[in-house]
Amino acid sequence: MAGAIEIFLPFTLMCTAIWACEDGQVDHLTARQSLDEQLQAHFYPTKPWVFPYYYNIRPRLPLAGYADAARIPFYRKSPGYFAKIDVNDGYRQEDRLGFGNLGANLFSSLFTLPTRPFKPFANLVVNRMDACSSSSGDTGICTSALACTLLSRKPSGSCNLGRVCCVHVLATCGGTVTLNNTYWQSPSTPVSAPSTCALTVRLDSTLAEQASLICQIRLDFVSFTTAQPTAGTCTDTFQVSGATTVAPTICGTNDGQHMYLDVPSSARTPTDVRLTFNFAAGTATRSWKIKMALLPCGATYLAPIDCLQYFSAASGRVKSFNWQDVAGTATRQLNNQNYNICFRTELVSSQRATQMCLSICAVANGGDAFSITTPTGTDAATAAAALVTATTNLAKARTTLTNAQATLATAQTTLADAQTALKTAQETVTTTQADLTASEDALVTAQDAVPLAEAALITAQGALTTAQTTLGTAQGTFTDARTAFTKAQIDLAAAIAIFPPDYAAIDAARVALTTAQTAVIAALAVVDGAQAAANTAQTNVNNAQTTLTNAQTAVTDAQTAVTTAQLAAVNAQTAATDAQTAVDTAQTDVNNAQVAVTDAQTAVTSAQAALTAAQTAAANAVASAAALSGVGTSAIVNGVNTATCLYDFLLIAGARDSTNVEADRYCGNALNPVITSIATSVPVCTPIKPFRMTFQTDSTEGEVAAGANILPAPADTANTGFCLDYQEK
């Protein structure tokens, strides 16, 4: 136990000696008293956000948010007042550790049950936003030397109560910041490209170093150099994400610029705000040093909501991002800008300022203090309208030419198809004519065969009649022969029957029988021959009849073929006639389309010449208008409503010159509210409070062509943005 006490005693003395009480009321109030005396001697600081108790200051007059003429805080106390008050705040005196009562505090910390939790490191990591300026001019936080060492910061300068001004500088990519007044600068080695370098600012009320709730972050670009934009568009980009403020993308040179970023209160939810550089390929100087101030909720020096920039002095200078007093024709104005610039209303000569006046700042190095888009003067508007008309006419002429060429191509295709169809139809006519001739020849042949078949049939029929007559005769002869034979048989039988036989009669009967038998045989042979001849003749008749029938059928078929061939020939001829008509029509269409193409080409040539002339006139008119002022207007010129200060402009509500000529939107190359563009800038003043301006640019420096619900505007050249001196009165 004794050994433990020996080890723990020095450690406890070191930790508890850092701060005399957990909330540090004595140092807190003494520091505030010291600050008040400084303010009394030197007026309000030009950078109030670096002073830890600025938000506790109250003006002499009850005008919240404004300082009085003498800049003397209200509720002043006499010197040393806060050092004399009782700061126990309900705690025992011995609970406030000081070197005068080390023993009491040590035993209170080690052996008595404290009335509040024991946090030996709570004050080593400083839990407040105490700011200070180091000997090098950088801003840090006041803490003990030991705490500064533990936080890996660099002591530079001193604060009250023996504390040091602790400055923290990060020179890496990918880190995380949780401490107030941290600097982020480019790495010591050259930045490669293409590449990304990012840093996260973490806001979390559970962190010991963020006991004060954070509602805003202020970024001060101590130095900032990246590649210049190309036609207004950043190739190297710096972007902010995670904040409720929509910060624009910036690049180029932005030394001395700043941004206020609204963030959700760290009391509700932790927030990571990411700062990101994206470097495009190519060689360029890339370096930066950015201070990040964490601003507590409720502080009166917070910027109003939705104010990217906030100025809290009665006079000063305000510039657009990347504006520099340098000569040249390069476009320095950045595209896609849309943010508010706000000004705290001050007390001037013991009275609240009633107006803010703006004038272009003086340049010494050839820079352009006011150059926001190209105004559309009368000549420029006329030329722009003529250019739009010429562009439209050329587009129409080209469309007409394209349509005419398409029509010609279609007509040529139709003609080719018609010619092919005509050739096919003509070939079909030839084929059908040949078929008709062949059919007619076949009909003649068939018709010639019919008489021959008829004659053959008659001949065969005659031969058949003759054969049939011969057969009848033969059959009659045969009958007679058979009758004679029968009689001879009877006579022979009768002769033999006579008794005594009469041999002579028998012999005679026998001879007669033989003769009759011979005659029968001969007659039968004649009948057989005649029958055969009759059969042959009948066959010939049948064949002749068949031949005649076939010949007649052939004639009928040939007649049908001729009729079919005649119809096919007629149809083929009709198709050929129609095809010829289609060819003639298609040829006429081709001729007309060729004429239309020639006319359209002539129209395109004329429209191109007119466009070239309009472009030259517009360029000359825009060049003349480039040095003129512009205000938010639009006018009908040659039937075209042409806009001025619509896409790129500086909005100063209610701003007017010394003659009370008033305008809200300003652009061109001169700050002047007159409607008729001139080349002279004049101071303008606005009585509208709170004092603020809005700067907006579109995404291009090119020409805006007229369209549906789109007003045309000429192209921009060498815009630089603005640099204005402001003065509250």
C-alpha positions in Angstrom: 0.0 0.0 0.0 2.8 2.4 0.9 4.5 1.6 -2.4 1.3 2.3 -4.3 0.9 5.6 -2.5 4.5 6.5 -3.4 3.9 5.8 -7.1 0.4 7.3 -7.2 1.2 10.5 -5.1 3.3 12.3 -7.7 0.9 11.3 -10.5 -2.1 12.6 -8.5 -0.3 15.9 -7.7 0.5 16.4 -11.4 -3.0 15.7 -12.6 -4.8 17.7 -9.9 -2.5 20.6 -10.2 -3.5 21.3 -13.8 -6.8 22.9 -12.8 -7.9 24.0 -9.4 -11.5 22.8 -9.9 -13.3 20.7 -12.4 -15.0 23.6 -14.1 -12.2 26.1 -13.5 -14.4 29.0 -12.6 -11.7 31.2 -11.2 -9.5 30.9 -14.3 -12.6 31.1 -16.5 -13.8 34.4 -14.9 -10.3 35.8 -14.5 -9.6 35.2 -18.2 -12.9 36.8 -19.1 -12.0 39.8 -16.9 -8.7 40.1 -18.7 -10.3 39.9 -22.0 -12.8 42.6 -21.1 -9.9 44.9 -20.2 -8.2 44.1 -23.5 -11.5 44.9 -25.4 -11.8 48.2 -23.5 -8.3 49.2 -24.5 -8.3 48.0 -28.1 -12.0 47.9 -29.1 -13.6 44.8 -30.5 -11.2 42.4 -32.2 -11.4 41.9 -35.9 -11.6 38.2 -35.5 -14.0 37.6 -32.5 -14.3 33.9 -33.1 -10.7 33.3 -31.8 -11.7 34.8 -28.4 -13.1 32.3 -26.0 -15.6 34.5 -24.2 -16.7 36.8 -27.0 -20.2 35.2 -27.0 -20.6 36.3 -23.3 -20.1 40.0 -24.2 -23.3 42.1 -24.1 -23.7 45.6 -25.6 -24.3 48.6 -23.5 -27.6 49.2 -25.3 -30.2 46.4 -25.4 -29.6 45.7 -29.2 -28.9 42.0 -29.3 -26.1 41.1 -31.7 -24.7 44.6 -32.1 -21.7 46.4 -30.5 -21.9 50.0 -29.3 -19.7 52.8 -30.6 -17.1 52.5 -27.9 -17.0 48.7 -28.1 -17.3 48.6 -24.3 -19.0 45.4 -23.0 -22.1 45.8 -20.9 -22.1 44.5 -17.3 -18.4 45.4 -16.8 -17.0 44.5 -13.4 -14.1 46.2 -11.7 -10.6 44.8 -12.2 -10.0 41.6 -10.2 -13.7 41.2 -9.4 -13.9 37.6 -10.5 -10.7 36.6 -8.7 -12.4 37.6 -5.4 -15.7 35.8 -5.6 -16.5 32.5 -4.1 -16.2 29.9 -6.8 -17.2 26.9 -4.7 -20.5 26.6 -6.5 -21.7 24.3 -3.8 -18.5 22.3 -3.5 -16.2 22.3 -0.5 -13.3 24.7 -0.6 -10.8 21.9 -0.2 -12.2 20.2 -3.3 -10.6 23.0 -5.4 -7.1 21.8 -5.7 -4.3 24.5 -5.6 -0.8 24.1 -4.6 -1.6 25.8 -1.3 -3.8 23.0 -0.2 -2.2 20.0 -1.9 -2.6 17.8 1.1 -6.2 18.5 1.7 -7.0 17.9 -2.0 -4.9 14.8 -2.2 -6.6 13.2 0.7 -9.9 14.4 -0.5 -9.2 12.8 -3.8 -7.7 9.5 -2.5 -9.5 8.7 0.7 -12.8 10.6 0.9 -15.9 9.8 -1.1 -16.1 12.8 -3.5 -19.3 14.6 -4.2 -18.6 14.4 -7.9 -16.7 11.8 -10.0 -12.9 11.8 -10.0 -11.6 12.6 -13.5 -7.8 13.1 -13.2 -7.5 13.5 -17.0 -10.6 15.6 -17.7 -8.6 18.8 -17.6 -5.4 17.5 -19.2 -7.5 17.2 -22.4 -8.9 20.7 -22.4 -12.7 20.6 -22.3 -13.3 24.2 -23.4 -12.7 26.5 -26.4 -10.1 28.7 -24.8 -8.4 30.3 -27.8 -5.0 32.1 -28.0 -2.6 33.6 -30.5 0.9 32.1 -30.6 4.1 33.9 -31.1 4.0 32.9 -34.8 0.6 34.4 -35.3 -1.2 31.0 -35.4 -4.2 30.4 -33.2 -4.2 27.7 -30.6 -5.9 26.8 -27.3 -4.7 27.5 -23.8 -3.7 24.5 -21.8 -0.9 23.3 -19.6 2.5 22.4 -21.2 2.0 18.8 -20.2 -1.5 18.6 -21.8 -0.1 20.2 -24.9 2.6 17.5 -25.0 0.1 14.8 -24.4 -2.0 16.1 -27.3 1.1 16.1 -29.6 0.8 19.8 -30.1 3.4 22.5 -30.2 3.6 25.0 -27.4 4.0 28.5 -28.8 3.4 31.5 -26.6 1.9 31.8 -23.2 -1.6 32.2 -21.6 -2.5 33.2 -18.1 -2.1 31.0 -15.0 1.1 29.5 -16.4 -0.6 27.9 -19.3 0.8 27.8 -22.9 -0.7 28.5 -26.2 -0.9 25.1 -27.7 -0.9 24.9 -31.6 -1.8 21.8 -33.5 -0.9 21.4 -37.2 -1.7 18.3 -39.2 0.2 17.7 -42.4 -1.2 14.4 -43.5 -4.1 13.0 -45.5 -6.8 10.9 -43.9 -6.6 12.2 -40.4 -9.3 13.0 -37.9 -9.6 16.3 -36.0 -11.5 16.7 -32.7 -9.7 19.7 -31.2 -10.5 23.4 -31.7 -8.2 25.6 -33.7 -6.4 22.8 -35.5 -4.5 23.6 -38.7 -4.5 21.3 -41.7 -1.7 22.0 -44.1 -0.5 20.2 -47.2 2.0 17.4 -46.8 5.7 18.4 -46.9 6.2 16.2 -50.0 4.6 17.4 -53.3 1.1 16.3 -53.9 0.8 13.7 -56.6 -2.0 13.8 -59.2 -4.5 12.4 -59.8 -5.1 11.8 -56.1 -7.4 12.6 -53.2 -6.5 14.1 -49.8 -9.2 14.3 -47.2 -9.6 15.1 -43.5 -12.4 14.4 -41.1 -13.6 16.8 -38.4 -15.4 14.8 -35.8 -17.9 16.5 -33.5 -19.0 14.4 -30.5 -20.1 15.8 -27.2 -18.8 12.6 -25.5 -15.3 13.6 -26.2 -13.5 15.3 -23.3 -12.0 18.0 -25.5 -15.5 18.9 -26.8 -17.4 19.5 -23.5 -18.9 22.6 -25.2 -21.5 21.6 -27.7 -20.5 22.5 -31.3 -23.0 24.0 -33.8 -20.7 25.5 -36.4 -17.3 25.1 -37.9 -15.3 28.0 -39.3 -12.7 27.3 -42.0 -10.1 29.9 -42.5 -8.0 29.4 -45.6 -4.7 30.8 -44.4 -3.3 29.7 -47.7 -5.0 27.8 -50.5 -3.6 27.1 -54.0 -4.7 24.5 -56.5 -5.0 24.3 -60.2 -7.0 27.1 -61.8 -10.4 26.2 -63.3 -10.9 25.4 -67.0 -13.6 27.7 -68.4 -14.8 28.2 -64.9 -15.1 24.5 -64.0 -12.7 23.2 -61.3 -10.5 20.3 -62.3 -8.8 20.3 -58.9 -11.7 20.5 -56.3 -12.1 21.2 -52.6 -15.4 19.9 -51.3 -17.2 19.8 -48.0 -19.6 17.0 -47.0 -21.4 16.1 -43.8 -22.4 19.7 -42.9 -25.9 21.0 -43.3 -24.5 24.0 -45.2 -24.2 23.3 -48.9 -20.7 24.6 -49.6 -19.8 25.2 -53.2 -16.9 23.4 -54.9 -13.9 25.7 -55.1 -10.4 25.7 -56.5 -7.6 28.1 -57.6 -6.2 30.7 -55.2 -8.2 31.4 -52.0 -5.8 32.8 -49.5 -7.6 34.8 -46.7 -11.1 33.4 -47.6 -13.3 31.6 -45.1 -16.4 29.4 -44.7 -18.9 28.9 -42.0 -20.4 25.4 -41.9 -23.6 24.7 -40.0 -23.6 21.3 -38.4 -26.2 19.4 -36.3 -25.6 20.2 -32.7 -23.1 17.7 -31.2 -25.5 17.3 -28.3 -28.0 15.5 -30.5 -25.7 13.3 -32.6 -22.0 12.9 -33.4 -21.2 14.4 -36.8 -18.3 13.8 -39.2 -17.6 16.7 -41.5 -15.3 15.7 -44.3 -13.0 18.1 -46.2 -11.7 16.6 -49.5 -9.3 17.7 -52.1 -9.5 15.9 -55.4 -6.5 16.6 -57.7 -6.8 16.0 -61.4 -4.0 14.8 -63.5 -1.5 17.4 -64.6 1.2 19.6 -63.1 0.1 22.4 -60.8 1.0 24.1 -57.5 -1.0 22.5 -54.8 -0.6 23.7 -51.2 -2.9 24.7 -48.4 -3.2 25.7 -44.7 -6.7 25.7 -43.3 -7.6 26.6 -39.7 -10.6 24.8 -38.3 -12.4 26.6 -35.4 -15.1 24.7 -33.6 -17.8 27.2 -32.6 -20.0 26.4 -29.6 -23.8 26.4 -29.7 -25.4 29.6 -28.4 -22.4 31.8 -29.1 -23.5 35.2 -30.4 -20.6 35.2 -32.9 -22.1 32.3 -34.8 -22.9 33.1 -38.4 -26.6 33.3 -39.2 -28.1 30.2 -40.7 -27.3 29.6 -44.4 -24.5 32.1 -44.5 -21.4 30.6 -46.0 -19.4 33.8 -45.2 -20.0 36.2 -42.3 -18.4 39.5 -41.7 -18.6 41.2 -38.3 -16.8 44.5 -38.8 -18.3 47.8 -39.9 -16.1 47.8 -42.9 -13.9 45.5 -44.9 -13.5 43.7 -48.1 -15.4 40.7 -49.6 -14.2 38.7 -52.6 -15.6 35.8 -54.6 -13.6 32.6 -54.4 -10.5 32.5 -56.6 -10.6 36.3 -57.2 -7.1 37.7 -57.4 -5.6 41.1 -58.4 -3.7 39.6 -61.4 -3.7 40.6 -65.0 -4.7 38.2 -67.7 -7.6 36.8 -69.8 -8.1 33.5 -68.0 -11.5 32.8 -66.5 -11.1 32.9 -62.7 -14.8 33.0 -61.8 -15.9 29.6 -60.6 -19.0 27.8 -62.0 -21.8 26.3 -59.8 -21.5 28.9 -57.0 -24.6 29.6 -55.0 -24.1 30.9 -51.5 -24.9 33.8 -49.2 -22.5 36.4 -47.8 -23.8 38.0 -44.6 -22.8 41.0 -42.6 -23.4 41.7 -38.9 -25.2 45.0 -38.4 -22.8 47.2 -36.4 -23.3 50.4 -34.3 -21.9 53.4 -36.0 -21.5 56.6 -34.1 -23.5 55.1 -31.3 -26.3 54.3 -33.6 -27.4 51.2 -35.4 -26.2 51.1 -39.0 -29.0 51.8 -41.4 -27.3 50.9 -44.7 -24.4 49.1 -46.1 -22.6 50.5 -49.1 -20.4 48.6 -51.5 -17.9 49.7 -54.1 -15.4 47.9 -56.2 -12.0 47.5 -54.6 -8.9 49.2 -55.9 -6.5 47.0 -57.9 -2.8 47.6 -58.4 -1.7 44.6 -60.5 -4.1 44.7 -63.4 -6.9 42.7 -61.9 -10.6 43.2 -62.7 -12.5 44.0 -59.5 -15.9 43.3 -61.0 -16.4 40.8 -63.9 -19.5 38.6 -63.6 -20.9 37.3 -66.9 -21.4 39.3 -70.1 -24.2 41.8 -70.0 -26.7 41.9 -72.9 -26.7 45.5 -74.2 -29.0 46.5 -77.0 -26.5 45.8 -79.7 -25.5 42.5 -78.1 -29.1 41.6 -77.5 -29.9 42.3 -81.2 -26.9 40.3 -82.3 -27.7 37.5 -79.9 -31.3 37.3 -81.2 -30.0 37.3 -84.8 -27.6 34.6 -83.8 -30.3 32.5 -82.3 -32.5 33.1 -85.5 -29.6 32.2 -87.7 -28.8 29.1 -85.7 -32.4 28.1 -85.8 -32.6 28.7 -89.5 -29.5 26.7 -90.1 -30.9 23.8 -88.0 -34.1 23.9 -89.9 -32.3 24.0 -93.3 -30.1 21.1 -92.2 -33.3 19.2 -91.1 -34.9 20.0 -94.5 -31.8 18.8 -96.3 -31.7 15.6 -94.2 -35.3 15.0 -94.9 -34.8 15.7 -98.7 -31.9 13.3 -98.8 -33.9 10.7 -97.0 -36.8 11.3 -99.5 -34.4 11.0 -102.4 -32.9 7.8 -101.0 -36.4 6.4 -100.5 -37.4 7.5 -104.1 -34.3 5.9 -105.5 -35.0 2.7 -103.6 -38.6 2.8 -104.9 -37.4 3.4 -108.5 -34.9 0.5 -108.2 -37.6 -1.8 -106.9 -40.0 -0.6 -109.6 -37.4 -1.2 -112.3 -36.8 -4.7 -111.0 -40.6 -5.4 -110.9 -40.9 -4.1 -114.5 -38.1 -6.4 -115.7 -39.8 -9.3 -114.0 -43.1 -8.4 -115.5 -41.6 -8.1 -119.0 -40.0 -11.5 -118.6 -43.3 -12.9 -117.4 -45.0 -11.4 -120.6 -42.4 -13.1 -122.8 -42.9 -16.4 -121.0 -46.7 -16.3 -121.1 -46.6 -15.3 -124.8 -44.4 -18.3 -125.5 -46.8 -20.5 -123.5 -49.7 -19.1 -125.4 -48.1 -19.8 -128.8 -47.2 -23.4 -127.7 -50.8 -23.9 -126.5 -52.2 -22.6 -129.7 -49.9 -24.9 -131.7 -50.9 -27.8 -129.6 -54.6 -26.9 -130.3 -54.0 -26.8 -134.0 -52.3 -30.2 -133.9 -55.1 -31.6 -131.7 -57.7 -30.2 -134.1 -55.9 -31.6 -137.1 -55.9 -35.1 -135.5 -59.7 -35.1 -135.0 -60.6 -35.4 -138.8 -58.0 -38.1 -139.3 -59.4 -40.0 -136.3 -62.9 -39.5 -137.7 -61.9 -40.8 -141.2 -60.1 -43.7 -139.7 -63.2 -44.5 -137.7 -65.4 -44.3 -140.8 -62.9 -46.6 -142.6 -62.9 -49.0 -139.7 -66.6 -48.9 -139.5 -66.9 -49.7 -143.3 -64.4 -52.5 -143.0 -66.5 -53.8 -140.1 -69.7 -53.7 -142.1 -68.0 -55.5 -145.0 -66.6 -58.1 -142.6 -69.9 -58.5 -141.0 -71.6 -58.9 -144.4 -69.0 -61.5 -145.5 -69.5 -63.2 -142.2 -73.2 -63.3 -142.8 -72.7 -64.8 -146.2 -70.3 -67.3 -144.9 -72.6 -68.2 -142.2 -75.4 -68.7 -144.7 -73.2 -70.8 -146.9 -72.2 -72.8 -143.9 -75.9 -73.3 -143.0 -76.7 -74.4 -146.5 -73.7 -76.8 -146.3 -74.8 -78.2 -143.0 -78.4 -78.6 -144.4 -77.0 -80.4 -147.5 -74.8 -82.5 -145.2 -77.8 -83.5 -143.1 -79.8 -84.4 -146.2 -76.9 -86.4 -147.5 -76.8 -88.3 -144.2 -80.5 -88.9 -144.5 -80.1 -90.0 -148.1 -77.3 -92.3 -147.2 -79.3 -93.8 -144.4 -82.3 -94.3 -146.6 -80.1 -95.9 -149.3 -78.6 -98.3 -146.9 -82.1 -99.1 -145.5 -83.3 -100.4 -148.9 -83.2 -104.1 -149.3 -81.9 -105.4 -151.2 -79.3 -102.8 -151.0 -78.8 -100.6 -154.0 -75.1 -100.2 -153.9 -75.1 -97.6 -156.6 -77.5 -95.5 -154.7 -75.5 -96.1 -151.5 -72.3 -95.1 -153.3 -74.0 -92.1 -154.8 -75.4 -91.1 -151.3 -72.0 -91.6 -149.8 -70.4 -89.4 -152.5 -73.0 -86.8 -151.9 -72.4 -87.0 -148.1 -68.7 -86.6 -148.6 -69.3 -83.7 -150.9 -71.6 -82.1 -148.4 -69.2 -82.7 -145.6 -66.4 -81.0 -147.6 -68.7 -78.1 -148.3 -69.5 -77.8 -144.6 -65.8 -77.8 -143.7 -65.1 -75.2 -146.4 -68.0 -73.1 -145.3 -66.9 -73.3 -141.7 -63.4 -72.2 -142.7 -65.0 -69.3 -144.6 -67.1 -68.5 -141.5 -64.0 -68.6 -139.2 -62.1 -66.3 -141.6 -65.1 -63.9 -141.9 -65.5 -63.9 -138.1 -61.8 -63.1 -137.6 -62.1 -60.4 -140.2 -65.2 -59.0 -138.4 -63.4 -59.1 -135.0 -60.4 -57.3 -136.5 -62.7 -54.8 -138.1 -64.4 -54.3 -134.7 -61.1 -53.8 -133.0 -60.1 -51.3 -135.6 -63.4 -49.5 -135.1 -62.9 -49.5 -131.3 -59.3 -48.2 -131.7 -60.5 -45.6 -134.2 -63.2 -44.5 -131.7 -60.6 -44.2 -128.9 -58.3 -42.3 -131.1 -61.1 -40.0 -132.1 -62.1 -39.5 -128.4 -58.4 -38.8 -127.5 -58.1 -36.3 -130.3 -61.3 -34.6 -129.2 -60.0 -34.5 -125.5 -56.7 -33.2 -126.7 -58.5 -30.4 -128.6 -60.5 -29.6 -125.4 -57.3 -29.6 -123.3 -55.5 -27.5 -125.8 -58.4 -25.1 -126.0 -58.3 -24.8 -122.2 -54.5 -24.3 -122.3 -54.9 -21.6 -124.9 -57.5 -19.8 -122.8 -55.3 -20.0 -119.7 -52.2 -18.9 -121.6 -54.2 -16.0 -123.1 -55.3 -14.9 -119.6 -51.7 -15.2 -118.3 -50.5 -13.2 -121.2 -53.1 -10.5 -120.6 -52.2 -10.4 -116.8 -48.5 -10.3 -117.6 -49.1 -7.5 -120.0 -51.2 -5.6 -117.4 -48.4 -6.2 -114.8 -45.8 -4.9 -117.2 -47.9 -1.8 -117.9 -48.4 -1.2 -114.2 -44.7 -1.7 -113.6 -43.8 0.7 -116.3 -46.2 3.3 -114.7 -44.5 2.7 -111.3 -41.1 3.2 -112.9 -42.2 6.4 -114.5 -43.7 7.6 -111.2 -40.6 6.6 -109.2 -38.4 8.4 -111.8 -40.4 11.5 -111.4 -40.1 11.3 -107.6 -36.4 10.8 -107.9 -36.1 13.8 -110.1 -38.2 15.9 -107.7 -36.2 14.7 -104.7 -33.0 15.6 -106.4 -34.3 19.1 -107.0 -35.4 19.3 -103.4 -31.9 18.1 -102.2 -30.3 20.7 -104.4 -32.6 23.4 -103.0 -32.0 22.2 -99.5 -28.2 22.3 -100.0 -28.4 25.8 -101.3 -30.5 26.8 -98.2 -28.0 25.2 -95.9 -25.2 27.1 -97.6 -27.1 30.3 -97.3 -28.0 29.6 -93.6 -24.4 28.8 -92.8 -23.3 32.0 -94.3 -26.0 33.9 -92.3 -24.9 32.1 -89.1 -21.3 33.0 -89.7 -22.2 36.6 -90.2 -24.4 36.5 -87.1 -21.6 35.0 -85.1 -19.2 37.7 -86.2 -21.8 40.4 -85.4 -22.5 38.7 -82.0 -18.8 38.4 -81.2 -18.3 42.1 -82.0 -21.4 43.1 -80.0 -20.4 41.0 -77.0 -16.9 42.3 -77.1 -18.4 45.8 -76.9 -20.7 44.8 -74.1 -18.0 43.0 -72.1 -16.9 46.2 -70.5 -20.4 47.4 -69.6 -22.5 47.0 -66.4 -25.6 44.8 -66.2 -28.6 44.4 -64.0 -31.3 41.8 -63.8 -33.5 42.5 -66.8 -34.9 40.8 -69.9 -36.1 42.4 -73.1 -37.8 41.3 -76.3 -35.2 41.8 -79.1 -36.2 40.6 -82.6 -38.9 38.5 -81.1 -36.5 36.8 -78.7 -36.7 37.4 -74.9 -33.0 37.9 -74.0 -31.8 37.7 -70.4 -29.2 39.7 -68.5 -27.8 38.7 -65.1 -30.0 35.6 -65.1 -27.4 32.8 -64.8 -24.4 34.5 -63.2 -25.1 37.4 -60.8 -24.5 39.1 -57.5 -27.7 39.7 -55.7 -27.8 42.8 -53.4 -31.4 43.3 -52.4 -32.5 47.0 -52.5 -29.1 48.3 -53.7 -29.2 51.8 -55.2 -26.8 54.5 -56.3 -26.6 58.1 -55.1 -29.5 59.0 -57.4 -31.7 56.3 -56.0 -31.6 54.2 -59.2 -32.2 50.7 -57.8 -31.5 47.2 -58.9 -31.1 43.8 -57.2 -29.1 41.7 -59.6 -25.7 42.9 -60.8 -23.4 41.5 -63.4 -21.2 42.6 -66.3 -17.9 44.4 -65.9 -19.1 47.4 -63.9 -21.2 47.7 -60.7 -23.9 50.1 -61.7 -27.7 49.9 -61.2 -28.7 51.7 -64.4 -30.8 49.8 -66.9 -28.8 51.1 -69.9 -25.4 49.4 -69.7 -22.4 51.6 -69.1 -18.7 51.0 -68.4 -18.6 52.9 -65.1 -18.8 51.4 -61.6 -20.4 53.4 -58.8 -21.0 52.7 -55.1 -24.3 51.2 -54.2 -26.0 51.1 -50.8 -28.8 48.9 -49.5 -31.0 49.6 -46.4 -32.4 46.1 -46.3 -31.3 44.2 -43.1 -29.9 41.9 -42.3 -27.2 42.9 -44.7 -26.4 40.1 -47.1 -25.5 39.3 -50.7 -26.0 36.2 -52.7 -23.5 35.1 -55.4 -24.7 32.6 -58.0 -23.2 31.2 -61.2 -24.4 28.5 -63.5 -22.5 25.5 -64.8 -21.0 26.9 -67.9 -19.2 29.9 -69.4 -20.7 29.1 -72.8 -23.6 30.5 -74.6 -27.1 29.7 -73.3 -29.3 28.9 -76.3 -33.0 29.7 -76.4 -35.3 26.9 -75.7 -38.6 25.9 -74.1 -38.7 28.1 -70.9 -35.1 29.0 -71.5 -34.0 32.6 -72.1 -30.8 32.9 -74.2 -27.6 34.6 -73.0 -24.3 35.2 -74.7 -21.2 33.3 -73.9 -18.8 34.6 -71.2 -15.2 35.5 -71.6 -12.5 35.9 -68.9 -14.8 36.4 -66.0 -12.9 37.0 -62.7 -15.7 37.4 -60.1 -15.8 40.3 -57.8 -13.8 42.2 -55.1 -15.9 44.8 -53.1 -15.2 47.1 -50.2 -18.1 47.4 -47.9 -18.9 50.1 -45.3 -21.8 50.2 -42.9 -23.3 53.6 -42.3 
